[in-house]
């Protein structure tokens, strides 16, 4: 099937983003298999798999973030105030929310 | 007694395959990168997944898991 992708491989940024998604997916699948396992030794091993994927995911995020390839908007004071008000209005009156 | 359910037995095979595919894919990504620093990081991550393959396989082979 013809396309216009010939000679247009993935950039380093795209490779990092791809690997980040792979690690996120691995975190989810490792957590799922852990929840479905009662065997003690296997649980220990799967916890190791999850920890490994979690650490790798954060390392990749940090590289992307440090290079300005993963932009996140910061919450403003107005955003914080609005959410605080919403929670204050929706929480049980007995709850203290400062 | 290491009793293993059928579901857990299947999961062992799935987990080994998953880690193996991740290791190979991320290693391939590393080989495609121009930046040596990024390449090194990805190679290290791929190696960690390969170590998980070895860990699960070794445990399964040496333990006396029974159904």
Backbone of each chain as nested JSON, in Angstrom:
{
  "chains": [
    {"id": "A", "residues": [
      {"number": 1, "name": "UNK", "atoms": {"N": [0.86, -1.192, 0.0], "CA": [0.0, 0.0, 0.0], "C": [0.9, 1.246, 0.0]}},
      {"number": 2, "name": "UNK", "atoms": {"N": [0.738, 2.104, -0.958], "CA": [1.614, 3.285, -1.033], "C": [1.301, 4.282, 0.088]}},
      {"number": 3, "name": "UNK", "atoms": {"N": [2.348, 4.899, 0.575], "CA": [2.157, 5.966, 1.554], "C": [3.3, 6.961, 1.409]}},
      {"number": 4, "name": "UNK", "atoms": {"N": [3.261, 8.003, 2.188], "CA": [4.284, 9.05, 2.084], "C": [5.278, 8.981, 3.241]}},
      {"number": 5, "name": "UNK", "atoms": {"N": [5.425, 7.796, 3.841], "CA": [6.277, 7.659, 5.017], "C": [7.678, 7.154, 4.679]}},
      {"number": 6, "name": "UNK", "atoms": {"N": [7.918, 6.89, 3.413], "CA": [9.21, 6.334, 3.024], "C": [10.346, 7.279, 3.429]}},
      {"number": 7, "name": "UNK", "atoms": {"N": [11.319, 6.736, 4.115], "CA": [12.468, 7.542, 4.528], "C": [12.188, 8.471, 5.688]}},
      {"number": 8, "name": "UNK", "atoms": {"N": [11.023, 8.35, 6.287], "CA": [10.681, 9.215, 7.429], "C": [10.574, 8.36, 8.687]}},
      {"number": 9, "name": "UNK", "atoms": {"N": [11.729, 7.97, 9.19], "CA": [11.741, 7.158, 10.41], "C": [11.373, 7.98, 11.623]}},
      {"number": 10, "name": "UNK", "atoms": {"N": [11.253, 7.307, 12.741], "CA": [10.912, 7.997, 13.982], "C": [12.099, 8.809, 14.485]}},
      {"number": 11, "name": "UNK", "atoms": {"N": [11.814, 9.987, 15.012], "CA": [12.847, 10.816, 15.614], "C": [13.167, 10.29, 17.011]}},
      {"number": 12, "name": "UNK", "atoms": {"N": [14.26, 10.808, 17.603], "CA": [14.603, 10.419, 18.976], "C": [13.448, 10.738, 19.929]}},
      {"number": 13, "name": "UNK", "atoms": {"N": [12.832, 11.889, 19.716], "CA": [11.701, 12.271, 20.572], "C": [10.557, 11.262, 20.445]}},
      {"number": 14, "name": "UNK", "atoms": {"N": [10.271, 10.871, 19.222], "CA": [9.189, 9.893, 19.011], "C": [9.547, 8.527, 19.595]}},
      {"number": 15, "name": "UNK", "atoms": {"N": [10.821, 8.171, 19.517], "CA": [11.275, 6.906, 20.111], "C": [11.066, 6.93, 21.628]}},
      {"number": 16, "name": "UNK", "atoms": {"N": [11.428, 8.061, 22.24], "CA": [11.234, 8.193, 23.694], "C": [9.75, 8.124, 24.057]}},
      {"number": 17, "name": "UNK", "atoms": {"N": [8.928, 8.801, 23.263], "CA": [7.495, 8.803, 23.547], "C": [6.906, 7.402, 23.375]}},
      {"number": 18, "name": "UNK", "atoms": {"N": [7.386, 6.704, 22.359], "CA": [6.939, 5.323, 22.147], "C": [7.307, 4.451, 23.347]}},
      {"number": 19, "name": "UNK", "atoms": {"N": [8.548, 4.561, 23.783], "CA": [9.002, 3.747, 24.922], "C": [8.276, 4.136, 26.206]}},
      {"number": 20, "name": "UNK", "atoms": {"N": [7.974, 5.411, 26.364], "CA": [7.203, 5.864, 27.528], "C": [5.829, 5.195, 27.536]}},
      {"number": 21, "name": "UNK", "atoms": {"N": [5.184, 5.159, 26.387], "CA": [3.876, 4.508, 26.298], "C": [3.987, 3.015, 26.577]}},
      {"number": 22, "name": "UNK", "atoms": {"N": [5.048, 2.4, 26.085], "CA": [5.259, 0.973, 26.35], "C": [5.395, 0.718, 27.847]}},
      {"number": 23, "name": "UNK", "atoms": {"N": [6.147, 1.58, 28.528], "CA": [6.343, 1.396, 29.976], "C": [5.047, 1.65, 30.752]}},
      {"number": 24, "name": "UNK", "atoms": {"N": [4.281, 2.634, 30.316], "CA": [2.987, 2.873, 30.969], "C": [2.089, 1.645, 30.814]}},
      {"number": 25, "name": "UNK", "atoms": {"N": [2.073, 1.108, 29.625], "CA": [1.274, -0.084, 29.384], "C": [1.75, -1.264, 30.211]}},
      {"number": 26, "name": "UNK", "atoms": {"N": [3.063, -1.356, 30.373], "CA": [3.623, -2.453, 31.169], "C": [3.241, -2.295, 32.637]}},
      {"number": 27, "name": "UNK", "atoms": {"N": [3.233, -1.055, 33.126], "CA": [2.798, -0.814, 34.51], "C": [1.383, -1.341, 34.707]}},
      {"number": 28, "name": "UNK", "atoms": {"N": [0.517, -1.066, 33.738], "CA": [-0.878, -1.499, 33.863], "C": [-0.992, -3.017, 33.802]}},
      {"number": 29, "name": "UNK", "atoms": {"N": [-0.279, -3.625, 32.858], "CA": [-0.408, -5.082, 32.722], "C": [0.222, -5.804, 33.916]}},
      {"number": 30, "name": "UNK", "atoms": {"N": [1.332, -5.274, 34.436], "CA": [1.971, -5.897, 35.602], "C": [1.079, -5.764, 36.836]}},
      {"number": 31, "name": "UNK", "atoms": {"N": [0.43, -4.602, 36.977], "CA": [-0.49, -4.414, 38.105], "C": [-1.668, -5.374, 37.991]}},
      {"number": 32, "name": "UNK", "atoms": {"N": [-2.179, -5.537, 36.775], "CA": [-3.322, -6.435, 36.579], "C": [-2.969, -7.878, 36.926]}},
      {"number": 33, "name": "UNK", "atoms": {"N": [-1.824, -8.348, 36.435], "CA": [-1.458, -9.746, 36.695], "C": [-1.163, -9.945, 38.18]}},
      {"number": 34, "name": "UNK", "atoms": {"N": [-0.632, -8.923, 38.818], "CA": [-0.371, -8.99, 40.255], "C": [-1.679, -9.158, 41.033]}},
      {"number": 35, "name": "UNK", "atoms": {"N": [-2.719, -8.43, 40.613], "CA": [-4.01, -8.505, 41.296], "C": [-4.677, -9.867, 41.113]}},
      {"number": 36, "name": "UNK", "atoms": {"N": [-4.259, -10.584, 40.085], "CA": [-4.863, -11.889, 39.793], "C": [-3.991, -13.053, 40.271]}},
      {"number": 37, "name": "UNK", "atoms": {"N": [-2.944, -12.739, 41.054], "CA": [-2.011, -13.774, 41.501], "C": [-1.984, -13.856, 43.023]}},
      {"number": 38, "name": "UNK", "atoms": {"N": [-2.143, -15.063, 43.533], "CA": [-2.065, -15.247, 44.988], "C": [-0.783, -15.98, 45.393]}},
      {"number": 39, "name": "UNK", "atoms": {"N": [-0.127, -16.584, 44.435], "CA": [1.109, -17.333, 44.704], "C": [2.195, -16.362, 45.19]}},
      {"number": 40, "name": "UNK", "atoms": {"N": [2.708, -16.615, 46.387], "CA": [3.597, -15.652, 47.042], "C": [4.837, -15.314, 46.208]}},
      {"number": 41, "name": "UNK", "atoms": {"N": [5.537, -16.33, 45.745], "CA": [6.768, -16.078, 44.993], "C": [6.489, -15.337, 43.688]}},
      {"number": 42, "name": "UNK", "atoms": {"N": [5.407, -15.726, 43.022], "CA": [5.068, -15.045, 41.776], "C": [4.68, -13.596, 42.027]}},
      {"number": 43, "name": "UNK", "atoms": {"N": [3.993, -13.363, 43.132], "CA": [3.638, -11.975, 43.478], "C": [4.9, -11.136, 43.663]}},
      {"number": 44, "name": "UNK", "atoms": {"N": [5.891, -11.704, 44.341], "CA": [7.153, -10.979, 44.546], "C": [7.804, -10.646, 43.201]}},
      {"number": 45, "name": "UNK", "atoms": {"N": [7.798, -11.609, 42.305], "CA": [8.409, -11.394, 40.988], "C": [7.644, -10.319, 40.209]}},
      {"number": 46, "name": "UNK", "atoms": {"N": [6.317, -10.402, 40.234], "CA": [5.517, -9.42, 39.487], "C": [5.618, -8.026, 40.105]}},
      {"number": 47, "name": "UNK", "atoms": {"N": [5.791, -7.98, 41.417], "CA": [6.024, -6.675, 42.054], "C": [7.329, -6.074, 41.528]}},
      {"number": 48, "name": "UNK", "atoms": {"N": [8.329, -6.934, 41.319], "CA": [9.591, -6.48, 40.737], "C": [9.406, -5.98, 39.316]}},
      {"number": 49, "name": "UNK", "atoms": {"N": [8.574, -6.674, 38.554], "CA": [8.28, -6.25, 37.183], "C": [7.592, -4.885, 37.188]}},
      {"number": 50, "name": "UNK", "atoms": {"N": [6.637, -4.709, 38.111], "CA": [5.928, -3.434, 38.195], "C": [6.882, -2.314, 38.588]}},
      {"number": 51, "name": "UNK", "atoms": {"N": [7.707, -2.569, 39.601], "CA": [8.655, -1.55, 40.072], "C": [9.623, -1.157, 38.962]}},
      {"number": 52, "name": "UNK", "atoms": {"N": [10.066, -2.141, 38.202], "CA": [10.982, -1.872, 37.1], "C": [10.324, -0.98, 36.046]}},
      {"number": 53, "name": "UNK", "atoms": {"N": [9.093, -1.324, 35.666], "CA": [8.376, -0.542, 34.656], "C": [8.084, 0.871, 35.157]}},
      {"number": 54, "name": "UNK", "atoms": {"N": [7.719, 0.969, 36.435], "CA": [7.415, 2.279, 37.041], "C": [8.652, 3.175, 37.028]}},
      {"number": 55, "name": "UNK", "atoms": {"N": [9.79, 2.611, 37.413], "CA": [11.028, 3.396, 37.444], "C": [11.452, 3.81, 36.033]}},
      {"number": 56, "name": "UNK", "atoms": {"N": [11.34, 2.894, 35.092], "CA": [11.711, 3.201, 33.705], "C": [10.797, 4.277, 33.132]}},
      {"number": 57, "name": "UNK", "atoms": {"N": [9.502, 4.152, 33.452], "CA": [8.537, 5.149, 32.968], "C": [8.921, 6.541, 33.466]}},
      {"number": 58, "name": "UNK", "atoms": {"N": [9.299, 6.635, 34.737], "CA": [9.629, 7.954, 35.286], "C": [10.941, 8.477, 34.705]}},
      {"number": 59, "name": "UNK", "atoms": {"N": [11.907, 7.591, 34.497], "CA": [13.174, 8.007, 33.878], "C": [12.921, 8.589, 32.485]}},
      {"number": 60, "name": "UNK", "atoms": {"N": [12.065, 7.924, 31.713], "CA": [11.762, 8.397, 30.362], "C": [11.01, 9.721, 30.408]}},
      {"number": 61, "name": "UNK", "atoms": {"N": [10.076, 9.818, 31.333], "CA": [9.352, 11.082, 31.49], "C": [10.327, 12.222, 31.802]}},
      {"number": 62, "name": "UNK", "atoms": {"N": [11.263, 11.977, 32.705], "CA": [12.208, 13.019, 33.092], "C": [13.067, 13.48, 31.912]}},
      {"number": 63, "name": "UNK", "atoms": {"N": [13.468, 12.54, 31.07], "CA": [14.253, 12.926, 29.89], "C": [13.409, 13.788, 28.965]}},
      {"number": 64, "name": "UNK", "atoms": {"N": [12.189, 13.339, 28.68], "CA": [11.295, 14.107, 27.805], "C": [11.031, 15.496, 28.392]}},
      {"number": 65, "name": "UNK", "atoms": {"N": [10.782, 15.54, 29.691], "CA": [10.485, 16.806, 30.353], "C": [11.701, 17.738, 30.313]}},
      {"number": 66, "name": "UNK", "atoms": {"N": [12.888, 17.182, 30.574], "CA": [14.102, 18.007, 30.61], "C": [14.421, 18.601, 29.238]}},
      {"number": 67, "name": "UNK", "atoms": {"N": [14.018, 17.924, 28.181], "CA": [14.275, 18.412, 26.83], "C": [13.14, 19.299, 26.299]}},
      {"number": 68, "name": "UNK", "atoms": {"N": [12.122, 19.51, 27.122], "CA": [10.995, 20.337, 26.693], "C": [10.076, 19.626, 25.727]}},
      {"number": 69, "name": "UNK", "atoms": {"N": [10.131, 18.295, 25.751], "CA": [9.313, 17.494, 24.835], "C": [8.044, 16.97, 25.503]}},
      {"number": 70, "name": "UNK", "atoms": {"N": [7.865, 17.292, 26.76], "CA": [6.673, 16.845, 27.496], "C": [6.183, 18.042, 28.304]}},
      {"number": 71, "name": "UNK", "atoms": {"N": [5.332, 18.837, 27.683], "CA": [4.87, 20.07, 28.3], "C": [3.609, 19.813, 29.12]}},
      {"number": 72, "name": "UNK", "atoms": {"N": [3.618, 20.33, 30.344], "CA": [2.431, 20.24, 31.187], "C": [2.072, 21.637, 31.685]}},
      {"number": 73, "name": "UNK", "atoms": {"N": [0.785, 21.975, 31.598], "CA": [0.335, 23.259, 32.129], "C": [0.25, 23.173, 33.65]}},
      {"number": 74, "name": "UNK", "atoms": {"N": [0.769, 24.215, 34.309], "CA": [0.698, 24.259, 35.763], "C": [-0.651, 24.824, 36.207]}},
      {"number": 75, "name": "UNK", "atoms": {"N": [-1.16, 24.314, 37.296], "CA": [-2.415, 24.831, 37.851], "C": [-2.177, 26.238, 38.402]}},
      {"number": 76, "name": "UNK", "atoms": {"N": [-3.085, 27.158, 38.07], "CA": [-2.978, 28.518, 38.591], "C": [-3.615, 28.582, 39.979]}},
      {"number": 77, "name": "UNK", "atoms": {"N": [-3.398, 29.706, 40.667], "CA": [-4.036, 29.901, 41.969], "C": [-5.557, 29.855, 41.83]}},
      {"number": 78, "name": "UNK", "atoms": {"N": [-6.048, 30.402, 40.713], "CA": [-7.499, 30.388, 40.476], "C": [-8.012, 28.954, 40.321]}},
      {"number": 79, "name": "UNK", "atoms": {"N": [-7.229, 28.124, 39.643], "CA": [-7.621, 26.716, 39.485], "C": [-7.711, 26.031, 40.846]}},
      {"number": 80, "name": "UNK", "atoms": {"N": [-6.699, 26.276, 41.684], "CA": [-6.679, 25.659, 43.018], "C": [-7.874, 26.132, 43.833]}},
      {"number": 81, "name": "UNK", "atoms": {"N": [-8.153, 27.427, 43.779], "CA": [-9.284, 27.989, 44.527], "C": [-10.603, 27.388, 44.064]}},
      {"number": 82, "name": "UNK", "atoms": {"N": [-10.757, 27.267, 42.741], "CA": [-11.996, 26.721, 42.193], "C": [-12.205, 25.272, 42.652]}},
      {"number": 83, "name": "UNK", "atoms": {"N": [-11.163, 24.458, 42.587], "CA": [-11.283, 23.053, 43.004], "C": [-11.554, 22.955, 44.494]}},
      {"number": 84, "name": "UNK", "atoms": {"N": [-10.867, 23.824, 45.26], "CA": [-11.08, 23.818, 46.711], "C": [-12.536, 24.148, 47.046]}},
      {"number": 85, "name": "UNK", "atoms": {"N": [-13.08, 25.118, 46.327], "CA": [-14.484, 25.501, 46.565], "C": [-15.429, 24.369, 46.188]}},
      {"number": 86, "name": "UNK", "atoms": {"N": [-15.136, 23.719, 45.072], "CA": [-15.985, 22.599, 44.647], "C": [-15.976, 21.486, 45.686]}},
      {"number": 87, "name": "UNK", "atoms": {"N": [-14.786, 21.191, 46.223], "CA": [-14.683, 20.132, 47.231], "C": [-15.381, 20.542, 48.518]}},
      {"number": 88, "name": "UNK", "atoms": {"N": [-15.215, 21.789, 48.871], "CA": [-15.843, 22.271, 50.101], "C": [-17.37, 22.154, 50.001]}},
      {"number": 89, "name": "UNK", "atoms": {"N": [-17.894, 22.42, 48.82], "CA": [-19.339, 22.368, 48.618], "C": [-19.857, 20.937, 48.499]}},
      {"number": 90, "name": "UNK", "atoms": {"N": [-18.985, 20.011, 48.141], "CA": [-19.441, 18.643, 47.885], "C": [-19.096, 17.652, 48.996]}},
      {"number": 91, "name": "UNK", "atoms": {"N": [-18.214, 18.051, 49.895], "CA": [-17.855, 17.141, 50.98], "C": [-18.937, 17.151, 52.059]}},
      {"number": 92, "name": "UNK", "atoms": {"N": [-18.951, 16.099, 52.83], "CA": [-19.88, 16.031, 53.953], "C": [-19.586, 17.173, 54.921]}},
      {"number": 93, "name": "UNK", "atoms": {"N": [-20.602, 17.8, 55.463], "CA": [-20.378, 18.96, 56.361], "C": [-19.464, 18.657, 57.549]}},
      {"number": 94, "name": "UNK", "atoms": {"N": [-19.447, 17.4, 57.979], "CA": [-18.601, 17.054, 59.129], "C": [-17.126, 16.992, 58.758]}},
      {"number": 95, "name": "UNK", "atoms": {"N": [-16.846, 16.866, 57.459], "CA": [-15.449, 16.766, 57.036], "C": [-14.78, 18.132, 57.075]}},
      {"number": 96, "name": "UNK", "atoms": {"N": [-13.568, 18.139, 57.547], "CA": [-12.789, 19.369, 57.554], "C": [-11.866, 19.365, 56.349]}},
      {"number": 97, "name": "UNK", "atoms": {"N": [-11.983, 20.372, 55.503], "CA": [-11.096, 20.466, 54.346], "C": [-10.494, 21.854, 54.314]}},
      {"number": 98, "name": "UNK", "atoms": {"N": [-9.213, 21.898, 54.564], "CA": [-8.523, 23.196, 54.594], "C": [-7.767, 23.428, 53.293]}}
    ]},
    {"id": "B", "residues": [
      {"number": 1, "name": "UNK", "atoms": {"N": [4.458, -26.211, 49.948], "CA": [3.72, -26.61, 48.748], "C": [3.434, -25.384, 47.887]}},
      {"number": 2, "name": "UNK", "atoms": {"N": [3.94, -25.372, 46.676], "CA": [3.72, -24.238, 45.782], "C": [2.586, -24.556, 44.807]}},
      {"number": 3, "name": "UNK", "atoms": {"N": [1.372, -24.418, 45.258], "CA": [0.258, -24.736, 44.382], "C": [-0.013, -23.57, 43.446]}},
      {"number": 4, "name": "UNK", "atoms": {"N": [-0.19, -23.93, 42.205], "CA": [-0.34, -22.924, 41.161], "C": [-1.657, -23.161, 40.431]}},
      {"number": 5, "name": "UNK", "atoms": {"N": [-2.445, -22.101, 40.289], "CA": [-3.68, -22.261, 39.524], "C": [-3.339, -22.265, 38.033]}},
      {"number": 6, "name": "UNK", "atoms": {"N": [-4.293, -22.726, 37.247], "CA": [-4.084, -22.747, 35.796], "C": [-3.899, -21.324, 35.274]}},
      {"number": 7, "name": "UNK", "atoms": {"N": [-4.645, -20.402, 35.859], "CA": [-4.549, -18.995, 35.461], "C": [-3.144, -18.447, 35.738]}},
      {"number": 8, "name": "UNK", "atoms": {"N": [-2.609, -18.797, 36.894], "CA": [-1.265, -18.34, 37.26], "C": [-0.209, -18.97, 36.365]}},
      {"number": 9, "name": "UNK", "atoms": {"N": [-0.416, -20.229, 36.014], "CA": [0.521, -20.905, 35.119], "C": [0.555, -20.205, 33.757]}},
      {"number": 10, "name": "UNK", "atoms": {"N": [-0.625, -19.88, 33.254], "CA": [-0.72, -19.171, 31.97], "C": [-0.064, -17.802, 32.063]}},
      {"number": 11, "name": "UNK", "atoms": {"N": [-0.244, -17.152, 33.211], "CA": [0.308, -15.806, 33.373], "C": [1.84, -15.817, 33.326]}},
      {"number": 12, "name": "UNK", "atoms": {"N": [2.439, -16.884, 33.818], "CA": [3.902, -16.972, 33.792], "C": [4.4, -16.903, 32.353]}},
      {"number": 13, "name": "UNK", "atoms": {"N": [3.779, -17.678, 31.498], "CA": [4.173, -17.678, 30.087], "C": [3.924, -16.304, 29.454]}},
      {"number": 14, "name": "UNK", "atoms": {"N": [2.774, -15.728, 29.759], "CA": [2.443, -14.403, 29.206], "C": [3.447, -13.348, 29.654]}},
      {"number": 15, "name": "UNK", "atoms": {"N": [3.816, -13.407, 30.934], "CA": [4.732, -12.397, 31.468], "C": [6.123, -12.518, 30.851]}},
      {"number": 16, "name": "UNK", "atoms": {"N": [6.573, -13.746, 30.654], "CA": [7.876, -13.942, 30.022], "C": [7.856, -13.37, 28.601]}},
      {"number": 17, "name": "UNK", "atoms": {"N": [6.802, -13.676, 27.863], "CA": [6.686, -13.174, 26.484], "C": [6.622, -11.652, 26.459]}},
      {"number": 18, "name": "UNK", "atoms": {"N": [5.844, -11.092, 27.365], "CA": [5.691, -9.64, 27.415], "C": [7.015, -8.95, 27.679]}},
      {"number": 19, "name": "UNK", "atoms": {"N": [7.749, -9.439, 28.676], "CA": [9.036, -8.824, 29.009], "C": [10.039, -8.996, 27.861]}},
      {"number": 20, "name": "UNK", "atoms": {"N": [9.99, -10.143, 27.204], "CA": [10.889, -10.407, 26.088], "C": [10.62, -9.451, 24.919]}},
      {"number": 21, "name": "UNK", "atoms": {"N": [9.346, -9.266, 24.607], "CA": [8.969, -8.363, 23.512], "C": [9.352, -6.926, 23.848]}},
      {"number": 22, "name": "UNK", "atoms": {"N": [9.13, -6.53, 25.101], "CA": [9.512, -5.177, 25.525], "C": [11.015, -4.973, 25.385]}},
      {"number": 23, "name": "UNK", "atoms": {"N": [11.779, -5.951, 25.853], "CA": [13.241, -5.85, 25.781], "C": [13.694, -5.68, 24.33]}},
      {"number": 24, "name": "UNK", "atoms": {"N": [13.156, -6.495, 23.443], "CA": [13.558, -6.428, 22.031], "C": [13.119, -5.117, 21.384]}},
      {"number": 25, "name": "UNK", "atoms": {"N": [11.896, -4.696, 21.681], "CA": [11.369, -3.473, 21.062], "C": [12.154, -2.249, 21.517]}},
      {"number": 26, "name": "UNK", "atoms": {"N": [12.385, -2.148, 22.822], "CA": [13.1, -0.977, 23.343], "C": [14.559, -0.995, 22.894]}},
      {"number": 27, "name": "UNK", "atoms": {"N": [15.124, -2.176, 22.786], "CA": [16.493, -2.273, 22.274], "C": [16.561, -1.822, 20.817]}},
      {"number": 28, "name": "UNK", "atoms": {"N": [15.555, -2.17, 20.045], "CA": [15.494, -1.711, 18.647], "C": [15.351, -0.187, 18.609]}},
      {"number": 29, "name": "UNK", "atoms": {"N": [14.487, 0.362, 19.465], "CA": [14.332, 1.815, 19.54], "C": [15.679, 2.47, 19.84]}},
      {"number": 30, "name": "UNK", "atoms": {"N": [16.42, 1.885, 20.769], "CA": [17.74, 2.424, 21.13], "C": [18.651, 2.453, 19.908]}},
      {"number": 31, "name": "UNK", "atoms": {"N": [18.618, 1.4, 19.132], "CA": [19.518, 1.31, 17.968], "C": [19.182, 2.348, 16.898]}},
      {"number": 32, "name": "UNK", "atoms": {"N": [17.957, 2.874, 16.935], "CA": [17.517, 3.855, 15.939], "C": [17.786, 5.299, 16.366]}},
      {"number": 33, "name": "UNK", "atoms": {"N": [18.192, 5.477, 17.625], "CA": [18.379, 6.835, 18.144], "C": [19.726, 7.419, 17.739]}},
      {"number": 34, "name": "UNK", "atoms": {"N": [19.722, 8.725, 17.443], "CA": [20.961, 9.424, 17.083], "C": [21.733, 9.86, 18.321]}},
      {"number": 35, "name": "UNK", "atoms": {"N": [21.004, 10.271, 19.35], "CA": [21.629, 10.791, 20.567], "C": [22.183, 9.621, 21.396]}},
      {"number": 36, "name": "UNK", "atoms": {"N": [23.516, 9.599, 21.609], "CA": [24.098, 8.477, 22.36], "C": [23.602, 8.382, 23.796]}},
      {"number": 37, "name": "UNK", "atoms": {"N": [23.244, 9.508, 24.392], "CA": [22.732, 9.493, 25.767], "C": [21.369, 8.781, 25.82]}},
      {"number": 38, "name": "UNK", "atoms": {"N": [20.508, 9.137, 24.897], "CA": [19.187, 8.5, 24.839], "C": [19.344, 7.019, 24.514]}},
      {"number": 39, "name": "UNK", "atoms": {"N": [20.259, 6.722, 23.581], "CA": [20.508, 5.333, 23.207], "C": [20.93, 4.51, 24.432]}},
      {"number": 40, "name": "UNK", "atoms": {"N": [21.809, 5.094, 25.242], "CA": [22.292, 4.404, 26.441], "C": [21.185, 4.142, 27.45]}},
      {"number": 41, "name": "UNK", "atoms": {"N": [20.33, 5.143, 27.629], "CA": [19.211, 4.983, 28.572], "C": [18.279, 3.872, 28.103]}},
      {"number": 42, "name": "UNK", "atoms": {"N": [17.944, 3.89, 26.825], "CA": [17.021, 2.874, 26.293], "C": [17.645, 1.477, 26.346]}},
      {"number": 43, "name": "UNK", "atoms": {"N": [18.937, 1.4, 26.073], "CA": [19.61, 0.092, 26.175], "C": [19.566, -0.435, 27.608]}},
      {"number": 44, "name": "UNK", "atoms": {"N": [19.734, 0.469, 28.564], "CA": [19.668, 0.076, 29.972], "C": [18.286, -0.416, 30.359]}},
      {"number": 45, "name": "UNK", "atoms": {"N": [17.258, 0.261, 29.857], "CA": [15.884, -0.147, 30.145], "C": [15.591, -1.504, 29.512]}},
      {"number": 46, "name": "UNK", "atoms": {"N": [16.058, -1.673, 28.278], "CA": [15.865, -2.963, 27.593], "C": [16.524, -4.092, 28.383]}},
      {"number": 47, "name": "UNK", "atoms": {"N": [17.708, -3.8, 28.903], "CA": [18.431, -4.816, 29.679], "C": [17.659, -5.202, 30.941]}},
      {"number": 48, "name": "UNK", "atoms": {"N": [17.042, -4.208, 31.575], "CA": [16.244, -4.501, 32.773], "C": [15.085, -5.451, 32.451]}},
      {"number": 49, "name": "UNK", "atoms": {"N": [14.463, -5.24, 31.298], "CA": [13.363, -6.139, 30.911], "C": [13.894, -7.544, 30.618]}},
      {"number": 50, "name": "UNK", "atoms": {"N": [15.095, -7.605, 30.039], "CA": [15.687, -8.912, 29.766], "C": [16.01, -9.629, 31.074]}},
      {"number": 51, "name": "UNK", "atoms": {"N": [16.402, -8.87, 32.085], "CA": [16.668, -9.468, 33.398], "C": [15.395, -10.022, 34.028]}},
      {"number": 52, "name": "UNK", "atoms": {"N": [14.272, -9.362, 33.766], "CA": [12.992, -9.872, 34.277], "C": [12.651, -11.203, 33.604]}},
      {"number": 53, "name": "UNK", "atoms": {"N": [12.959, -11.293, 32.316], "CA": [12.74, -12.556, 31.598], "C": [13.519, -13.67, 32.28]}},
      {"number": 54, "name": "UNK", "atoms": {"N": [14.776, -13.398, 32.555], "CA": [15.641, -14.398, 33.19], "C": [15.118, -14.762, 34.579]}},
      {"number": 55, "name": "UNK", "atoms": {"N": [14.68, -13.749, 35.316], "CA": [14.201, -13.983, 36.685], "C": [12.97, -14.895, 36.693]}},
      {"number": 56, "name": "UNK", "atoms": {"N": [11.987, -14.569, 35.835], "CA": [10.762, -15.38, 35.813], "C": [11.074, -16.792, 35.322]}},
      {"number": 57, "name": "UNK", "atoms": {"N": [11.884, -16.875, 34.267], "CA": [12.225, -18.191, 33.698], "C": [12.974, -19.056, 34.695]}},
      {"number": 58, "name": "UNK", "atoms": {"N": [13.961, -18.462, 35.351], "CA": [14.77, -19.226, 36.31], "C": [13.924, -19.717, 37.472]}},
      {"number": 59, "name": "UNK", "atoms": {"N": [13.055, -18.857, 37.96], "CA": [12.209, -19.273, 39.076], "C": [11.318, -20.439, 38.65]}},
      {"number": 60, "name": "UNK", "atoms": {"N": [10.727, -20.294, 37.482], "CA": [9.81, -21.325, 36.998], "C": [10.539, -22.649, 36.785]}},
      {"number": 61, "name": "UNK", "atoms": {"N": [11.759, -22.583, 36.284], "CA": [12.507, -23.806, 35.983], "C": [13.071, -24.493, 37.225]}},
      {"number": 62, "name": "UNK", "atoms": {"N": [13.461, -23.699, 38.224], "CA": [14.116, -24.324, 39.38], "C": [13.141, -24.661, 40.509]}},
      {"number": 63, "name": "UNK", "atoms": {"N": [11.996, -24.015, 40.517], "CA": [11.052, -24.272, 41.613], "C": [10.248, -25.531, 41.321]}},
      {"number": 64, "name": "UNK", "atoms": {"N": [9.621, -26.025, 42.336], "CA": [8.812, -27.234, 42.203], "C": [7.338, -26.833, 42.194]}},
      {"number": 65, "name": "UNK", "atoms": {"N": [7.016, -26.03, 41.215], "CA": [5.64, -25.574, 41.117], "C": [4.746, -26.721, 40.687]}},
      {"number": 66, "name": "UNK", "atoms": {"N": [3.643, -26.854, 41.394], "CA": [2.706, -27.916, 41.042], "C": [1.325, -27.345, 40.866]}},
      {"number": 67, "name": "UNK", "atoms": {"N": [0.555, -28.013, 40.031], "CA": [-0.829, -27.592, 39.853], "C": [-1.733, -28.361, 40.786]}}
    ]}
  ]
}
